[in-house]
Amino acid sequence: MLRLESFELQVIQSLLKDIKKCVVKFETTNSDLARVQALENCLKLTTALEHPKDVILKLFLSPTKAMAVKIAHDIGLFSILTKSETDISCEVLSTQSGAHPLLVGSLPLPLYFLIFLLLVSSPNIPCRSDIIL
């Protein structure tokens, strides 16, 4: 079972307060901005509460994300990234993988949640959920 640290619980409590404020503002003003802010905070709350297994399940239920992972694997992006000790630009990834720069540049969007999963599930990588959120 996943055990949350006190810092993570504080982030969750803060998000709940923010959601409640936005919902109250939306109820009283019918402001679309308040609705969108509440929605964004709900998504952050979902991310903060998700167990890595939940993220994996969503990955395999989403064909776009699963395809992005397969393509990134097939062209060797994960190998290139794990061997690097510094940040790598899309141009360098494209050159090292032999893939077209537009393909390499479009893959990260569906893969960001995978990076989050790796950070959260790896005990060797320090992770602060407030930075990721």
Chimera marker file (.cmm) of the C-alpha trace (Angstrom):
<marker_set name="trace">
<marker id="1" x="0.000" y="0.000" z="0.000" r="1" g="1" b="0" radius="0.5"/>
<marker id="2" x="1.220" y="3.490" z="-0.856" r="1" g="1" b="0" radius="0.5"/>
<marker id="3" x="1.999" y="5.607" z="2.170" r="1" g="1" b="0" radius="0.5"/>
<marker id="4" x="1.924" y="9.378" z="1.766" r="1" g="1" b="0" radius="0.5"/>
<marker id="5" x="4.530" y="11.563" z="3.442" r="1" g="1" b="0" radius="0.5"/>
<marker id="6" x="3.401" y="14.509" z="5.559" r="1" g="1" b="0" radius="0.5"/>
<marker id="7" x="4.588" y="16.932" z="2.856" r="1" g="1" b="0" radius="0.5"/>
<marker id="8" x="2.422" y="15.148" z="0.269" r="1" g="1" b="0" radius="0.5"/>
<marker id="9" x="-0.550" y="15.241" z="2.633" r="1" g="1" b="0" radius="0.5"/>
<marker id="10" x="-0.034" y="18.993" z="3.025" r="1" g="1" b="0" radius="0.5"/>
<marker id="11" x="-0.071" y="19.389" z="-0.768" r="1" g="1" b="0" radius="0.5"/>
<marker id="12" x="-3.299" y="17.369" z="-0.953" r="1" g="1" b="0" radius="0.5"/>
<marker id="13" x="-4.938" y="19.423" z="1.831" r="1" g="1" b="0" radius="0.5"/>
<marker id="14" x="-3.890" y="22.641" z="0.098" r="1" g="1" b="0" radius="0.5"/>
<marker id="15" x="-5.343" y="21.463" z="-3.212" r="1" g="1" b="0" radius="0.5"/>
<marker id="16" x="-8.618" y="20.543" z="-1.493" r="1" g="1" b="0" radius="0.5"/>
<marker id="17" x="-8.849" y="24.044" z="-0.002" r="1" g="1" b="0" radius="0.5"/>
<marker id="18" x="-8.115" y="25.618" z="-3.390" r="1" g="1" b="0" radius="0.5"/>
<marker id="19" x="-10.760" y="23.447" z="-5.051" r="1" g="1" b="0" radius="0.5"/>
<marker id="20" x="-13.347" y="24.431" z="-2.449" r="1" g="1" b="0" radius="0.5"/>
<marker id="21" x="-12.555" y="28.158" z="-2.909" r="1" g="1" b="0" radius="0.5"/>
<marker id="22" x="-12.888" y="27.870" z="-6.679" r="1" g="1" b="0" radius="0.5"/>
<marker id="23" x="-16.147" y="25.937" z="-6.459" r="1" g="1" b="0" radius="0.5"/>
<marker id="24" x="-17.632" y="28.495" z="-4.053" r="1" g="1" b="0" radius="0.5"/>
<marker id="25" x="-16.521" y="31.310" z="-6.378" r="1" g="1" b="0" radius="0.5"/>
<marker id="26" x="-18.018" y="29.460" z="-9.342" r="1" g="1" b="0" radius="0.5"/>
<marker id="27" x="-21.320" y="28.950" z="-7.488" r="1" g="1" b="0" radius="0.5"/>
<marker id="28" x="-21.582" y="32.607" z="-6.544" r="1" g="1" b="0" radius="0.5"/>
<marker id="29" x="-20.277" y="34.279" z="-9.707" r="1" g="1" b="0" radius="0.5"/>
<marker id="30" x="-20.797" y="31.630" z="-12.385" r="1" g="1" b="0" radius="0.5"/>
<marker id="31" x="-17.281" y="32.569" z="-13.517" r="1" g="1" b="0" radius="0.5"/>
<marker id="32" x="-15.803" y="30.315" z="-16.167" r="1" g="1" b="0" radius="0.5"/>
<marker id="33" x="-12.329" y="31.155" z="-14.858" r="1" g="1" b="0" radius="0.5"/>
<marker id="34" x="-13.269" y="29.802" z="-11.414" r="1" g="1" b="0" radius="0.5"/>
<marker id="35" x="-14.648" y="26.638" z="-13.031" r="1" g="1" b="0" radius="0.5"/>
<marker id="36" x="-11.438" y="26.110" z="-15.024" r="1" g="1" b="0" radius="0.5"/>
<marker id="37" x="-9.297" y="26.750" z="-11.928" r="1" g="1" b="0" radius="0.5"/>
<marker id="38" x="-11.341" y="24.203" z="-9.972" r="1" g="1" b="0" radius="0.5"/>
<marker id="39" x="-10.929" y="21.691" z="-12.790" r="1" g="1" b="0" radius="0.5"/>
<marker id="40" x="-7.159" y="22.262" z="-12.977" r="1" g="1" b="0" radius="0.5"/>
<marker id="41" x="-6.841" y="21.816" z="-9.216" r="1" g="1" b="0" radius="0.5"/>
<marker id="42" x="-8.925" y="18.636" z="-9.395" r="1" g="1" b="0" radius="0.5"/>
<marker id="43" x="-6.529" y="17.253" z="-12.000" r="1" g="1" b="0" radius="0.5"/>
<marker id="44" x="-3.569" y="18.123" z="-9.769" r="1" g="1" b="0" radius="0.5"/>
<marker id="45" x="-5.321" y="16.422" z="-6.852" r="1" g="1" b="0" radius="0.5"/>
<marker id="46" x="-5.902" y="13.316" z="-8.950" r="1" g="1" b="0" radius="0.5"/>
<marker id="47" x="-2.226" y="13.240" z="-9.868" r="1" g="1" b="0" radius="0.5"/>
<marker id="48" x="-1.189" y="13.682" z="-6.239" r="1" g="1" b="0" radius="0.5"/>
<marker id="49" x="-3.434" y="10.808" z="-5.106" r="1" g="1" b="0" radius="0.5"/>
<marker id="50" x="-2.710" y="8.356" z="-7.901" r="1" g="1" b="0" radius="0.5"/>
<marker id="51" x="-0.739" y="5.248" z="-7.148" r="1" g="1" b="0" radius="0.5"/>
<marker id="52" x="1.828" y="4.307" z="-9.818" r="1" g="1" b="0" radius="0.5"/>
<marker id="53" x="-0.323" y="1.263" z="-10.650" r="1" g="1" b="0" radius="0.5"/>
<marker id="54" x="-3.221" y="3.599" z="-11.472" r="1" g="1" b="0" radius="0.5"/>
<marker id="55" x="-1.022" y="5.558" z="-13.846" r="1" g="1" b="0" radius="0.5"/>
<marker id="56" x="0.089" y="2.365" z="-15.590" r="1" g="1" b="0" radius="0.5"/>
<marker id="57" x="-3.528" y="1.239" z="-15.957" r="1" g="1" b="0" radius="0.5"/>
<marker id="58" x="-4.480" y="4.589" z="-17.501" r="1" g="1" b="0" radius="0.5"/>
<marker id="59" x="-1.513" y="4.300" z="-19.847" r="1" g="1" b="0" radius="0.5"/>
<marker id="60" x="-2.713" y="1.013" z="-21.233" r="1" g="1" b="0" radius="0.5"/>
<marker id="61" x="-6.291" y="2.232" z="-21.488" r="1" g="1" b="0" radius="0.5"/>
<marker id="62" x="-5.134" y="5.193" z="-23.564" r="1" g="1" b="0" radius="0.5"/>
<marker id="63" x="-4.025" y="4.128" z="-27.039" r="1" g="1" b="0" radius="0.5"/>
<marker id="64" x="-2.314" y="7.454" z="-27.754" r="1" g="1" b="0" radius="0.5"/>
<marker id="65" x="-0.067" y="7.230" z="-24.720" r="1" g="1" b="0" radius="0.5"/>
<marker id="66" x="0.652" y="3.560" z="-25.266" r="1" g="1" b="0" radius="0.5"/>
<marker id="67" x="1.603" y="4.264" z="-28.882" r="1" g="1" b="0" radius="0.5"/>
<marker id="68" x="3.882" y="7.129" z="-27.818" r="1" g="1" b="0" radius="0.5"/>
<marker id="69" x="5.656" y="4.793" z="-25.380" r="1" g="1" b="0" radius="0.5"/>
<marker id="70" x="6.035" y="2.146" z="-28.099" r="1" g="1" b="0" radius="0.5"/>
<marker id="71" x="7.418" y="4.617" z="-30.635" r="1" g="1" b="0" radius="0.5"/>
<marker id="72" x="9.816" y="6.127" z="-28.082" r="1" g="1" b="0" radius="0.5"/>
<marker id="73" x="11.014" y="2.620" z="-27.218" r="1" g="1" b="0" radius="0.5"/>
<marker id="74" x="11.318" y="1.542" z="-30.853" r="1" g="1" b="0" radius="0.5"/>
<marker id="75" x="13.504" y="4.512" z="-31.814" r="1" g="1" b="0" radius="0.5"/>
<marker id="76" x="15.625" y="4.143" z="-28.669" r="1" g="1" b="0" radius="0.5"/>
<marker id="77" x="14.715" y="7.347" z="-26.848" r="1" g="1" b="0" radius="0.5"/>
<marker id="78" x="14.593" y="5.721" z="-23.412" r="1" g="1" b="0" radius="0.5"/>
<marker id="79" x="18.079" y="4.243" z="-23.881" r="1" g="1" b="0" radius="0.5"/>
<marker id="80" x="19.469" y="7.579" z="-25.018" r="1" g="1" b="0" radius="0.5"/>
<marker id="81" x="17.863" y="9.421" z="-22.107" r="1" g="1" b="0" radius="0.5"/>
<marker id="82" x="19.006" y="6.954" z="-19.449" r="1" g="1" b="0" radius="0.5"/>
<marker id="83" x="22.612" y="7.069" z="-20.692" r="1" g="1" b="0" radius="0.5"/>
<marker id="84" x="22.762" y="10.862" z="-20.617" r="1" g="1" b="0" radius="0.5"/>
<marker id="85" x="23.861" y="12.743" z="-17.522" r="1" g="1" b="0" radius="0.5"/>
<marker id="86" x="22.636" y="16.120" z="-18.806" r="1" g="1" b="0" radius="0.5"/>
<marker id="87" x="19.544" y="17.583" z="-20.439" r="1" g="1" b="0" radius="0.5"/>
<marker id="88" x="19.108" y="16.574" z="-24.079" r="1" g="1" b="0" radius="0.5"/>
<marker id="89" x="17.468" y="18.733" z="-26.725" r="1" g="1" b="0" radius="0.5"/>
<marker id="90" x="15.080" y="17.382" z="-29.345" r="1" g="1" b="0" radius="0.5"/>
<marker id="91" x="17.741" y="18.002" z="-31.979" r="1" g="1" b="0" radius="0.5"/>
<marker id="92" x="20.269" y="15.817" z="-30.147" r="1" g="1" b="0" radius="0.5"/>
<marker id="93" x="17.657" y="13.117" z="-29.547" r="1" g="1" b="0" radius="0.5"/>
<marker id="94" x="16.741" y="13.229" z="-33.210" r="1" g="1" b="0" radius="0.5"/>
<marker id="95" x="20.374" y="12.930" z="-34.307" r="1" g="1" b="0" radius="0.5"/>
<marker id="96" x="21.205" y="10.128" z="-31.880" r="1" g="1" b="0" radius="0.5"/>
<marker id="97" x="18.043" y="8.134" z="-32.602" r="1" g="1" b="0" radius="0.5"/>
<marker id="98" x="17.922" y="8.774" z="-36.334" r="1" g="1" b="0" radius="0.5"/>
<marker id="99" x="14.272" y="9.799" z="-36.021" r="1" g="1" b="0" radius="0.5"/>
<marker id="100" x="12.751" y="12.870" z="-37.661" r="1" g="1" b="0" radius="0.5"/>
<marker id="101" x="12.924" y="15.970" z="-35.399" r="1" g="1" b="0" radius="0.5"/>
<marker id="102" x="9.155" y="16.550" z="-35.610" r="1" g="1" b="0" radius="0.5"/>
<marker id="103" x="8.492" y="13.005" z="-34.384" r="1" g="1" b="0" radius="0.5"/>
<marker id="104" x="10.937" y="13.343" z="-31.509" r="1" g="1" b="0" radius="0.5"/>
<marker id="105" x="9.513" y="16.768" z="-30.634" r="1" g="1" b="0" radius="0.5"/>
<marker id="106" x="5.920" y="15.541" z="-30.517" r="1" g="1" b="0" radius="0.5"/>
<marker id="107" x="6.491" y="12.454" z="-28.362" r="1" g="1" b="0" radius="0.5"/>
<marker id="108" x="7.187" y="14.125" z="-25.001" r="1" g="1" b="0" radius="0.5"/>
<marker id="109" x="3.686" y="15.503" z="-24.454" r="1" g="1" b="0" radius="0.5"/>
<marker id="110" x="2.004" y="12.122" z="-23.920" r="1" g="1" b="0" radius="0.5"/>
<marker id="111" x="5.064" y="10.868" z="-22.043" r="1" g="1" b="0" radius="0.5"/>
<marker id="112" x="5.282" y="13.508" z="-19.293" r="1" g="1" b="0" radius="0.5"/>
<marker id="113" x="3.061" y="11.464" z="-17.008" r="1" g="1" b="0" radius="0.5"/>
<marker id="114" x="5.446" y="8.520" z="-17.488" r="1" g="1" b="0" radius="0.5"/>
<marker id="115" x="8.311" y="10.673" z="-16.211" r="1" g="1" b="0" radius="0.5"/>
<marker id="116" x="6.144" y="11.504" z="-13.196" r="1" g="1" b="0" radius="0.5"/>
<marker id="117" x="5.530" y="7.797" z="-12.631" r="1" g="1" b="0" radius="0.5"/>
<marker id="118" x="9.242" y="7.013" z="-12.794" r="1" g="1" b="0" radius="0.5"/>
<marker id="119" x="10.093" y="9.790" z="-10.334" r="1" g="1" b="0" radius="0.5"/>
<marker id="120" x="7.414" y="8.743" z="-7.856" r="1" g="1" b="0" radius="0.5"/>
<marker id="121" x="8.071" y="4.999" z="-8.036" r="1" g="1" b="0" radius="0.5"/>
<marker id="122" x="11.877" y="5.111" z="-7.883" r="1" g="1" b="0" radius="0.5"/>
<marker id="123" x="13.288" y="5.219" z="-4.352" r="1" g="1" b="0" radius="0.5"/>
<marker id="124" x="16.667" y="6.373" z="-5.698" r="1" g="1" b="0" radius="0.5"/>
<marker id="125" x="15.382" y="9.585" z="-7.280" r="1" g="1" b="0" radius="0.5"/>
<marker id="126" x="14.386" y="12.408" z="-4.931" r="1" g="1" b="0" radius="0.5"/>
<marker id="127" x="10.949" y="13.680" z="-5.853" r="1" g="1" b="0" radius="0.5"/>
<marker id="128" x="8.889" y="16.626" z="-4.604" r="1" g="1" b="0" radius="0.5"/>
<marker id="129" x="5.292" y="16.453" z="-5.731" r="1" g="1" b="0" radius="0.5"/>
<marker id="130" x="4.860" y="20.250" z="-5.542" r="1" g="1" b="0" radius="0.5"/>
<marker id="131" x="7.454" y="20.669" z="-8.290" r="1" g="1" b="0" radius="0.5"/>
<marker id="132" x="5.802" y="18.097" z="-10.541" r="1" g="1" b="0" radius="0.5"/>
<marker id="133" x="2.307" y="19.416" z="-9.942" r="1" g="1" b="0" radius="0.5"/>
<link id1="1" id2="2" r="1" g="1" b="0" radius="0.2"/>
<link id1="2" id2="3" r="1" g="1" b="0" radius="0.2"/>
<link id1="3" id2="4" r="1" g="1" b="0" radius="0.2"/>
<link id1="4" id2="5" r="1" g="1" b="0" radius="0.2"/>
<link id1="5" id2="6" r="1" g="1" b="0" radius="0.2"/>
<link id1="6" id2="7" r="1" g="1" b="0" radius="0.2"/>
<link id1="7" id2="8" r="1" g="1" b="0" radius="0.2"/>
<link id1="8" id2="9" r="1" g="1" b="0" radius="0.2"/>
<link id1="9" id2="10" r="1" g="1" b="0" radius="0.2"/>
<link id1="10" id2="11" r="1" g="1" b="0" radius="0.2"/>
<link id1="11" id2="12" r="1" g="1" b="0" radius="0.2"/>
<link id1="12" id2="13" r="1" g="1" b="0" radius="0.2"/>
<link id1="13" id2="14" r="1" g="1" b="0" radius="0.2"/>
<link id1="14" id2="15" r="1" g="1" b="0" radius="0.2"/>
<link id1="15" id2="16" r="1" g="1" b="0" radius="0.2"/>
<link id1="16" id2="17" r="1" g="1" b="0" radius="0.2"/>
<link id1="17" id2="18" r="1" g="1" b="0" radius="0.2"/>
<link id1="18" id2="19" r="1" g="1" b="0" radius="0.2"/>
<link id1="19" id2="20" r="1" g="1" b="0" radius="0.2"/>
<link id1="20" id2="21" r="1" g="1" b="0" radius="0.2"/>
<link id1="21" id2="22" r="1" g="1" b="0" radius="0.2"/>
<link id1="22" id2="23" r="1" g="1" b="0" radius="0.2"/>
<link id1="23" id2="24" r="1" g="1" b="0" radius="0.2"/>
<link id1="24" id2="25" r="1" g="1" b="0" radius="0.2"/>
<link id1="25" id2="26" r="1" g="1" b="0" radius="0.2"/>
<link id1="26" id2="27" r="1" g="1" b="0" radius="0.2"/>
<link id1="27" id2="28" r="1" g="1" b="0" radius="0.2"/>
<link id1="28" id2="29" r="1" g="1" b="0" radius="0.2"/>
<link id1="29" id2="30" r="1" g="1" b="0" radius="0.2"/>
<link id1="30" id2="31" r="1" g="1" b="0" radius="0.2"/>
<link id1="31" id2="32" r="1" g="1" b="0" radius="0.2"/>
<link id1="32" id2="33" r="1" g="1" b="0" radius="0.2"/>
<link id1="33" id2="34" r="1" g="1" b="0" radius="0.2"/>
<link id1="34" id2="35" r="1" g="1" b="0" radius="0.2"/>
<link id1="35" id2="36" r="1" g="1" b="0" radius="0.2"/>
<link id1="36" id2="37" r="1" g="1" b="0" radius="0.2"/>
<link id1="37" id2="38" r="1" g="1" b="0" radius="0.2"/>
<link id1="38" id2="39" r="1" g="1" b="0" radius="0.2"/>
<link id1="39" id2="40" r="1" g="1" b="0" radius="0.2"/>
<link id1="40" id2="41" r="1" g="1" b="0" radius="0.2"/>
<link id1="41" id2="42" r="1" g="1" b="0" radius="0.2"/>
<link id1="42" id2="43" r="1" g="1" b="0" radius="0.2"/>
<link id1="43" id2="44" r="1" g="1" b="0" radius="0.2"/>
<link id1="44" id2="45" r="1" g="1" b="0" radius="0.2"/>
<link id1="45" id2="46" r="1" g="1" b="0" radius="0.2"/>
<link id1="46" id2="47" r="1" g="1" b="0" radius="0.2"/>
<link id1="47" id2="48" r="1" g="1" b="0" radius="0.2"/>
<link id1="48" id2="49" r="1" g="1" b="0" radius="0.2"/>
<link id1="49" id2="50" r="1" g="1" b="0" radius="0.2"/>
<link id1="50" id2="51" r="1" g="1" b="0" radius="0.2"/>
<link id1="51" id2="52" r="1" g="1" b="0" radius="0.2"/>
<link id1="52" id2="53" r="1" g="1" b="0" radius="0.2"/>
<link id1="53" id2="54" r="1" g="1" b="0" radius="0.2"/>
<link id1="54" id2="55" r="1" g="1" b="0" radius="0.2"/>
<link id1="55" id2="56" r="1" g="1" b="0" radius="0.2"/>
<link id1="56" id2="57" r="1" g="1" b="0" radius="0.2"/>
<link id1="57" id2="58" r="1" g="1" b="0" radius="0.2"/>
<link id1="58" id2="59" r="1" g="1" b="0" radius="0.2"/>
<link id1="59" id2="60" r="1" g="1" b="0" radius="0.2"/>
<link id1="60" id2="61" r="1" g="1" b="0" radius="0.2"/>
<link id1="61" id2="62" r="1" g="1" b="0" radius="0.2"/>
<link id1="62" id2="63" r="1" g="1" b="0" radius="0.2"/>
<link id1="63" id2="64" r="1" g="1" b="0" radius="0.2"/>
<link id1="64" id2="65" r="1" g="1" b="0" radius="0.2"/>
<link id1="65" id2="66" r="1" g="1" b="0" radius="0.2"/>
<link id1="66" id2="67" r="1" g="1" b="0" radius="0.2"/>
<link id1="67" id2="68" r="1" g="1" b="0" radius="0.2"/>
<link id1="68" id2="69" r="1" g="1" b="0" radius="0.2"/>
<link id1="69" id2="70" r="1" g="1" b="0" radius="0.2"/>
<link id1="70" id2="71" r="1" g="1" b="0" radius="0.2"/>
<link id1="71" id2="72" r="1" g="1" b="0" radius="0.2"/>
<link id1="72" id2="73" r="1" g="1" b="0" radius="0.2"/>
<link id1="73" id2="74" r="1" g="1" b="0" radius="0.2"/>
<link id1="74" id2="75" r="1" g="1" b="0" radius="0.2"/>
<link id1="75" id2="76" r="1" g="1" b="0" radius="0.2"/>
<link id1="76" id2="77" r="1" g="1" b="0" radius="0.2"/>
<link id1="77" id2="78" r="1" g="1" b="0" radius="0.2"/>
<link id1="78" id2="79" r="1" g="1" b="0" radius="0.2"/>
<link id1="79" id2="80" r="1" g="1" b="0" radius="0.2"/>
<link id1="80" id2="81" r="1" g="1" b="0" radius="0.2"/>
<link id1="81" id2="82" r="1" g="1" b="0" radius="0.2"/>
<link id1="82" id2="83" r="1" g="1" b="0" radius="0.2"/>
<link id1="83" id2="84" r="1" g="1" b="0" radius="0.2"/>
<link id1="84" id2="85" r="1" g="1" b="0" radius="0.2"/>
<link id1="85" id2="86" r="1" g="1" b="0" radius="0.2"/>
<link id1="86" id2="87" r="1" g="1" b="0" radius="0.2"/>
<link id1="87" id2="88" r="1" g="1" b="0" radius="0.2"/>
<link id1="88" id2="89" r="1" g="1" b="0" radius="0.2"/>
<link id1="89" id2="90" r="1" g="1" b="0" radius="0.2"/>
<link id1="90" id2="91" r="1" g="1" b="0" radius="0.2"/>
<link id1="91" id2="92" r="1" g="1" b="0" radius="0.2"/>
<link id1="92" id2="93" r="1" g="1" b="0" radius="0.2"/>
<link id1="93" id2="94" r="1" g="1" b="0" radius="0.2"/>
<link id1="94" id2="95" r="1" g="1" b="0" radius="0.2"/>
<link id1="95" id2="96" r="1" g="1" b="0" radius="0.2"/>
<link id1="96" id2="97" r="1" g="1" b="0" radius="0.2"/>
<link id1="97" id2="98" r="1" g="1" b="0" radius="0.2"/>
<link id1="98" id2="99" r="1" g="1" b="0" radius="0.2"/>
<link id1="99" id2="100" r="1" g="1" b="0" radius="0.2"/>
<link id1="100" id2="101" r="1" g="1" b="0" radius="0.2"/>
<link id1="101" id2="102" r="1" g="1" b="0" radius="0.2"/>
<link id1="102" id2="103" r="1" g="1" b="0" radius="0.2"/>
<link id1="103" id2="104" r="1" g="1" b="0" radius="0.2"/>
<link id1="104" id2="105" r="1" g="1" b="0" radius="0.2"/>
<link id1="105" id2="106" r="1" g="1" b="0" radius="0.2"/>
<link id1="106" id2="107" r="1" g="1" b="0" radius="0.2"/>
<link id1="107" id2="108" r="1" g="1" b="0" radius="0.2"/>
<link id1="108" id2="109" r="1" g="1" b="0" radius="0.2"/>
<link id1="109" id2="110" r="1" g="1" b="0" radius="0.2"/>
<link id1="110" id2="111" r="1" g="1" b="0" radius="0.2"/>
<link id1="111" id2="112" r="1" g="1" b="0" radius="0.2"/>
<link id1="112" id2="113" r="1" g="1" b="0" radius="0.2"/>
<link id1="113" id2="114" r="1" g="1" b="0" radius="0.2"/>
<link id1="114" id2="115" r="1" g="1" b="0" radius="0.2"/>
<link id1="115" id2="116" r="1" g="1" b="0" radius="0.2"/>
<link id1="116" id2="117" r="1" g="1" b="0" radius="0.2"/>
<link id1="117" id2="118" r="1" g="1" b="0" radius="0.2"/>
<link id1="118" id2="119" r="1" g="1" b="0" radius="0.2"/>
<link id1="119" id2="120" r="1" g="1" b="0" radius="0.2"/>
<link id1="120" id2="121" r="1" g="1" b="0" radius="0.2"/>
<link id1="121" id2="122" r="1" g="1" b="0" radius="0.2"/>
<link id1="122" id2="123" r="1" g="1" b="0" radius="0.2"/>
<link id1="123" id2="124" r="1" g="1" b="0" radius="0.2"/>
<link id1="124" id2="125" r="1" g="1" b="0" radius="0.2"/>
<link id1="125" id2="126" r="1" g="1" b="0" radius="0.2"/>
<link id1="126" id2="127" r="1" g="1" b="0" radius="0.2"/>
<link id1="127" id2="128" r="1" g="1" b="0" radius="0.2"/>
<link id1="128" id2="129" r="1" g="1" b="0" radius="0.2"/>
<link id1="129" id2="130" r="1" g="1" b="0" radius="0.2"/>
<link id1="130" id2="131" r="1" g="1" b="0" radius="0.2"/>
<link id1="131" id2="132" r="1" g="1" b="0" radius="0.2"/>
<link id1="132" id2="133" r="1" g="1" b="0" radius="0.2"/>
</marker_set>
